[in-house]
Amino acid sequence: MAGYYRQEDLPRFAQIGAEAPALWQKFNDWYGSVFAEGALNEREKALIALAVAHAVQCPYCIDAWTQACLERGGNLEQMTEAVHVAAAIKGGAALVHGLQMRNAAAKISM
């Protein structure tokens, strides 16, 4: 098997709305509003989306937001830095949950 994720699936994303068109439309309306120019410009939002895509490890999102970043004037240096920010946050979140382990261990050890 080449891989679980198939690149040809990304353009088929809209098919997920076939049996629930009203919900799909609401999602699209909201999604479009989220990524429209606002307090953050479209490039900044694309960089955030790329970082989040790496944090949640969605290969479809990584492909799509890599392209979006480049189309909106982002460059490889900015994109790499955004990925490092996401990795640092995800790593820190994993480490801070070590306190949960320490709390559980303390209870068990009593």
Backbone as JSON Lines, residues from 0, in Angstrom:
{"i":0,"aa":"M","n":[0.85,-1.18,0.0],"ca":[0.0,0.0,0.0],"c":[0.89,1.23,0.0]}
{"i":1,"aa":"A","n":[0.62,2.13,-0.91],"ca":[1.42,3.35,-1.03],"c":[1.25,4.26,0.18]}
{"i":2,"aa":"G","n":[0.09,4.29,0.75],"ca":[-0.17,5.15,1.91],"c":[-1.66,5.24,2.16]}
{"i":3,"aa":"Y","n":[-1.99,5.56,3.37],"ca":[-3.39,5.64,3.75],"c":[-4.07,6.84,3.1]}
{"i":4,"aa":"Y","n":[-3.36,7.96,3.06],"ca":[-3.89,9.18,2.46],"c":[-3.56,9.18,0.98]}
{"i":5,"aa":"R","n":[-4.52,9.57,0.16],"ca":[-4.33,9.61,-1.28],"c":[-4.47,11.05,-1.75]}
{"i":6,"aa":"Q","n":[-3.46,11.53,-2.44],"ca":[-3.44,12.92,-2.91],"c":[-4.66,13.23,-3.78]}
{"i":7,"aa":"E","n":[-5.12,12.26,-4.53],"ca":[-6.27,12.51,-5.41],"c":[-7.57,12.7,-4.64]}
{"i":8,"aa":"D","n":[-7.58,12.42,-3.33],"ca":[-8.78,12.64,-2.52],"c":[-9.02,14.12,-2.21]}
{"i":9,"aa":"L","n":[-7.98,14.91,-2.11],"ca":[-8.14,16.32,-1.73],"c":[-9.11,17.07,-2.64]}
{"i":10,"aa":"P","n":[-9.0,16.94,-3.96],"ca":[-9.97,17.65,-4.82],"c":[-11.4,17.11,-4.69]}
{"i":11,"aa":"R","n":[-11.56,15.97,-4.06],"ca":[-12.89,15.37,-3.89],"c":[-13.52,15.77,-2.55]}
{"i":12,"aa":"F","n":[-12.92,16.67,-1.82],"ca":[-13.38,17.04,-0.48],"c":[-14.86,17.38,-0.44]}
{"i":13,"aa":"A","n":[-15.35,18.08,-1.44],"ca":[-16.75,18.52,-1.44],"c":[-17.73,17.36,-1.47]}
{"i":14,"aa":"Q","n":[-17.28,16.19,-1.88],"ca":[-18.18,15.03,-1.89],"c":[-18.71,14.69,-0.5]}
{"i":15,"aa":"I","n":[-18.01,15.11,0.53],"ca":[-18.44,14.82,1.89],"c":[-19.77,15.51,2.19]}
{"i":16,"aa":"G","n":[-20.14,16.5,1.4],"ca":[-21.39,17.2,1.6],"c":[-22.55,16.65,0.76]}
{"i":17,"aa":"A","n":[-22.31,15.6,0.0],"ca":[-23.33,15.1,-0.93],"c":[-24.64,14.73,-0.24]}
{"i":18,"aa":"E","n":[-24.56,14.08,0.89],"ca":[-25.77,13.65,1.58],"c":[-26.27,14.65,2.6]}
{"i":19,"aa":"A","n":[-25.54,15.73,2.8],"ca":[-25.95,16.77,3.75],"c":[-25.62,18.14,3.16]}
{"i":20,"aa":"P","n":[-26.24,18.5,2.05],"ca":[-25.86,19.73,1.34],"c":[-26.07,21.0,2.16]}
{"i":21,"aa":"A","n":[-27.09,21.05,2.98],"ca":[-27.32,22.26,3.77],"c":[-26.2,22.45,4.79]}
{"i":22,"aa":"L","n":[-25.79,21.38,5.42],"ca":[-24.69,21.47,6.39],"c":[-23.38,21.81,5.69]}
{"i":23,"aa":"W","n":[-23.15,21.2,4.53],"ca":[-21.94,21.48,3.76],"c":[-21.88,22.96,3.38]}
{"i":24,"aa":"Q","n":[-23.02,23.52,2.97],"ca":[-23.06,24.93,2.6],"c":[-22.76,25.81,3.8]}
{"i":25,"aa":"K","n":[-23.3,25.47,4.96],"ca":[-23.03,26.25,6.17],"c":[-21.55,26.21,6.52]}
{"i":26,"aa":"F","n":[-20.97,25.03,6.4],"ca":[-19.53,24.9,6.64],"c":[-18.75,25.79,5.67]}
{"i":27,"aa":"N","n":[-19.09,25.72,4.39],"ca":[-18.38,26.53,3.39],"c":[-18.53,28.02,3.63]}
{"i":28,"aa":"D","n":[-19.73,28.45,4.0],"ca":[-19.94,29.87,4.29],"c":[-19.07,30.31,5.47]}
{"i":29,"aa":"W","n":[-19.08,29.51,6.52],"ca":[-18.28,29.83,7.71],"c":[-16.79,29.8,7.39]}
{"i":30,"aa":"Y","n":[-16.35,28.75,6.71],"ca":[-14.95,28.58,6.36],"c":[-14.47,29.76,5.52]}
{"i":31,"aa":"G","n":[-15.28,30.16,4.55],"ca":[-14.92,31.31,3.72],"c":[-14.8,32.59,4.52]}
{"i":32,"aa":"S","n":[-15.69,32.78,5.47],"ca":[-15.65,33.96,6.33],"c":[-14.4,33.96,7.21]}
{"i":33,"aa":"V","n":[-14.06,32.8,7.74],"ca":[-12.88,32.69,8.6],"c":[-11.62,33.12,7.86]}
{"i":34,"aa":"F","n":[-11.5,32.72,6.6],"ca":[-10.27,32.98,5.87],"c":[-10.29,34.25,5.04]}
{"i":35,"aa":"A","n":[-11.36,35.02,5.13],"ca":[-11.41,36.32,4.45],"c":[-10.52,37.32,5.18]}
{"i":36,"aa":"E","n":[-10.08,38.3,4.44],"ca":[-9.27,39.38,5.02],"c":[-10.01,40.01,6.19]}
{"i":37,"aa":"G","n":[-9.32,40.19,7.29],"ca":[-9.89,40.81,8.48],"c":[-8.78,41.47,9.25]}
{"i":38,"aa":"A","n":[-8.75,41.29,10.56],"ca":[-7.65,41.83,11.37],"c":[-6.33,41.2,10.94]}
{"i":39,"aa":"L","n":[-6.4,39.96,10.43],"ca":[-5.24,39.29,9.84],"c":[-5.43,39.26,8.34]}
{"i":40,"aa":"N","n":[-4.34,39.4,7.61],"ca":[-4.48,39.31,6.16],"c":[-4.48,37.84,5.73]}
{"i":41,"aa":"E","n":[-4.75,37.61,4.46],"ca":[-4.9,36.24,3.97],"c":[-3.6,35.45,4.08]}
{"i":42,"aa":"R","n":[-2.45,36.08,3.9],"ca":[-1.16,35.4,4.04],"c":[-0.95,34.95,5.47]}
{"i":43,"aa":"E","n":[-1.24,35.84,6.43],"ca":[-1.08,35.49,7.83],"c":[-2.0,34.33,8.22]}
{"i":44,"aa":"K","n":[-3.23,34.37,7.74],"ca":[-4.17,33.29,8.04],"c":[-3.72,31.97,7.42]}
{"i":45,"aa":"A","n":[-3.16,32.05,6.22],"ca":[-2.66,30.84,5.57],"c":[-1.49,30.25,6.36]}
{"i":46,"aa":"L","n":[-0.61,31.1,6.88],"ca":[0.51,30.61,7.69],"c":[0.02,29.96,8.98]}
{"i":47,"aa":"I","n":[-0.99,30.55,9.6],"ca":[-1.58,29.94,10.8],"c":[-2.19,28.59,10.44]}
{"i":48,"aa":"A","n":[-2.94,28.56,9.34],"ca":[-3.57,27.31,8.92],"c":[-2.52,26.23,8.62]}
{"i":49,"aa":"L","n":[-1.42,26.61,7.99],"ca":[-0.36,25.66,7.71],"c":[0.23,25.11,9.0]}
{"i":50,"aa":"A","n":[0.45,25.98,9.97],"ca":[0.99,25.53,11.26],"c":[0.02,24.57,11.95]}
{"i":51,"aa":"V","n":[-1.25,24.92,11.96],"ca":[-2.26,24.05,12.58],"c":[-2.34,22.72,11.84]}
{"i":52,"aa":"A","n":[-2.26,22.77,10.51],"ca":[-2.3,21.54,9.72],"c":[-1.19,20.58,10.15]}
{"i":53,"aa":"H","n":[-0.02,21.12,10.46],"ca":[1.07,20.28,10.94],"c":[0.8,19.78,12.36]}
{"i":54,"aa":"A","n":[0.24,20.64,13.19],"ca":[-0.04,20.23,14.57],"c":[-1.07,19.1,14.62]}
{"i":55,"aa":"V","n":[-2.08,19.17,13.75],"ca":[-3.1,18.11,13.73],"c":[-2.72,16.99,12.76]}
{"i":56,"aa":"Q","n":[-1.62,17.17,12.06],"ca":[-1.03,16.17,11.16],"c":[-2.0,15.71,10.07]}
{"i":57,"aa":"C","n":[-2.58,16.69,9.38],"ca":[-3.49,16.41,8.27],"c":[-2.74,16.6,6.95]}
{"i":58,"aa":"P","n":[-2.39,15.53,6.25],"ca":[-1.63,15.69,5.02],"c":[-2.39,16.44,3.93]}
{"i":59,"aa":"Y","n":[-3.71,16.3,3.92],"ca":[-4.51,17.05,2.94],"c":[-4.39,18.54,3.21]}
{"i":60,"aa":"C","n":[-4.51,18.91,4.49],"ca":[-4.41,20.32,4.87],"c":[-3.01,20.86,4.63]}
{"i":61,"aa":"I","n":[-2.0,20.04,4.9],"ca":[-0.62,20.48,4.66],"c":[-0.43,20.8,3.19]}
{"i":62,"aa":"D","n":[-0.9,19.92,2.31],"ca":[-0.78,20.19,0.87],"c":[-1.53,21.46,0.48]}
{"i":63,"aa":"A","n":[-2.78,21.56,0.91],"ca":[-3.61,22.7,0.52],"c":[-3.05,24.01,1.06]}
{"i":64,"aa":"W","n":[-2.65,24.03,2.32],"ca":[-2.18,25.29,2.92],"c":[-0.76,25.65,2.52]}
{"i":65,"aa":"T","n":[0.04,24.67,2.11],"ca":[1.34,24.99,1.52],"c":[1.12,25.78,0.23]}
{"i":66,"aa":"Q","n":[0.23,25.28,-0.6],"ca":[-0.09,25.98,-1.85],"c":[-0.68,27.36,-1.56]}
{"i":67,"aa":"A","n":[-1.6,27.42,-0.6],"ca":[-2.23,28.71,-0.28],"c":[-1.2,29.71,0.22]}
{"i":68,"aa":"C","n":[-0.28,29.26,1.05],"ca":[0.76,30.18,1.54],"c":[1.57,30.76,0.39]}
{"i":69,"aa":"L","n":[1.98,29.9,-0.51],"ca":[2.78,30.36,-1.65],"c":[1.98,31.3,-2.53]}
{"i":70,"aa":"E","n":[0.71,30.99,-2.77],"ca":[-0.14,31.84,-3.6],"c":[-0.4,33.2,-2.96]}
{"i":71,"aa":"R","n":[-0.33,33.28,-1.64],"ca":[-0.62,34.53,-0.93],"c":[0.66,35.29,-0.54]}
{"i":72,"aa":"G","n":[1.78,34.88,-1.12],"ca":[3.01,35.63,-0.92],"c":[3.89,35.12,0.2]}
{"i":73,"aa":"G","n":[3.54,34.01,0.81],"ca":[4.4,33.42,1.82],"c":[5.62,32.8,1.17]}
{"i":74,"aa":"N","n":[6.65,32.61,1.95],"ca":[7.84,31.97,1.4],"c":[8.25,30.8,2.31]}
{"i":75,"aa":"L","n":[9.19,30.02,1.83],"ca":[9.59,28.81,2.54],"c":[10.14,29.12,3.94]}
{"i":76,"aa":"E","n":[10.83,30.24,4.08],"ca":[11.36,30.62,5.4],"c":[10.21,30.88,6.38]}
{"i":77,"aa":"Q","n":[9.21,31.64,5.96],"ca":[8.06,31.91,6.83],"c":[7.29,30.63,7.15]}
{"i":78,"aa":"M","n":[7.1,29.8,6.13],"ca":[6.34,28.57,6.31],"c":[7.07,27.62,7.27]}
{"i":79,"aa":"T","n":[8.37,27.52,7.13],"ca":[9.17,26.66,8.01],"c":[9.1,27.17,9.44]}
{"i":80,"aa":"E","n":[9.19,28.48,9.62],"ca":[9.1,29.06,10.96],"c":[7.72,28.78,11.57]}
{"i":81,"aa":"A","n":[6.67,28.89,10.78],"ca":[5.32,28.59,11.28],"c":[5.22,27.14,11.73]}
{"i":82,"aa":"V","n":[5.81,26.22,10.97],"ca":[5.79,24.81,11.35],"c":[6.55,24.59,12.65]}
{"i":83,"aa":"H","n":[7.66,25.29,12.82],"ca":[8.42,25.17,14.07],"c":[7.62,25.71,15.26]}
{"i":84,"aa":"V","n":[6.88,26.79,15.04],"ca":[6.02,27.31,16.11],"c":[5.0,26.26,16.51]}
{"i":85,"aa":"A","n":[4.35,25.64,15.52],"ca":[3.36,24.6,15.81],"c":[3.99,23.43,16.55]}
{"i":86,"aa":"A","n":[5.17,23.02,16.11],"ca":[5.86,21.9,16.76],"c":[6.22,22.24,18.22]}
{"i":87,"aa":"A","n":[6.63,23.47,18.45],"ca":[6.98,23.88,19.82],"c":[5.75,23.87,20.72]}
{"i":88,"aa":"I","n":[4.63,24.36,20.21],"ca":[3.4,24.37,21.0],"c":[2.95,22.94,21.26]}
{"i":89,"aa":"K","n":[2.98,22.1,20.24],"ca":[2.56,20.71,20.41],"c":[3.49,19.98,21.37]}
{"i":90,"aa":"G","n":[4.78,20.22,21.24],"ca":[5.74,19.59,22.16],"c":[5.54,20.07,23.59]}
{"i":91,"aa":"G","n":[5.32,21.37,23.76],"ca":[5.07,21.91,25.1],"c":[3.8,21.35,25.7]}
{"i":92,"aa":"A","n":[2.77,21.19,24.86],"ca":[1.51,20.63,25.35],"c":[1.69,19.19,25.8]}
{"i":93,"aa":"A","n":[2.49,18.43,25.06],"ca":[2.77,17.05,25.47],"c":[3.52,17.03,26.8]}
{"i":94,"aa":"L","n":[4.5,17.9,26.94],"ca":[5.27,17.93,28.17],"c":[4.46,18.39,29.38]}
{"i":95,"aa":"V","n":[3.64,19.42,29.21],"ca":[2.86,19.91,30.34],"c":[1.87,18.86,30.82]}
{"i":96,"aa":"H","n":[1.42,17.98,29.91],"ca":[0.55,16.89,30.33],"c":[1.29,15.88,31.2]}
{"i":97,"aa":"G","n":[2.61,15.99,31.24],"ca":[3.39,15.18,32.19],"c":[3.02,15.49,33.62]}
{"i":98,"aa":"L","n":[2.5,16.69,33.86],"ca":[2.04,17.02,35.21],"c":[0.83,16.17,35.57]}
{"i":99,"aa":"Q","n":[-0.01,15.86,34.6],"ca":[-1.14,14.96,34.84],"c":[-0.63,13.6,35.29]}
{"i":100,"aa":"M","n":[0.41,13.11,34.62],"ca":[1.04,11.84,35.0],"c":[1.59,11.92,36.4]}
{"i":101,"aa":"R","n":[2.23,13.02,36.73],"ca":[2.82,13.15,38.08],"c":[1.71,13.21,39.13]}
{"i":102,"aa":"N","n":[0.62,13.9,38.83],"ca":[-0.51,13.94,39.78],"c":[-1.1,12.56,39.97]}
{"i":103,"aa":"A","n":[-1.28,11.82,38.88],"ca":[-1.83,10.46,38.99],"c":[-0.9,9.55,39.77]}
{"i":104,"aa":"A","n":[0.4,9.67,39.49],"ca":[1.38,8.84,40.2],"c":[1.39,9.16,41.69]}
{"i":105,"aa":"A","n":[1.26,10.45,42.01],"ca":[1.24,10.85,43.42],"c":[0.04,10.25,44.15]}
{"i":106,"aa":"K","n":[-1.12,10.23,43.5],"ca":[-2.31,9.65,44.11],"c":[-2.15,8.15,44.33]}
{"i":107,"aa":"I","n":[-1.59,7.47,43.34],"ca":[-1.4,6.03,43.42],"c":[-0.37,5.68,44.49]}
{"i":108,"aa":"S","n":[0.65,6.51,44.63],"ca":[1.73,6.25,45.57],"c":[1.36,6.52,47.01]}
{"i":109,"aa":"M","n":[0.23,7.17,47.25],"ca":[-0.17,7.51,48.62],"c":[-0.49,6.29,49.42]}
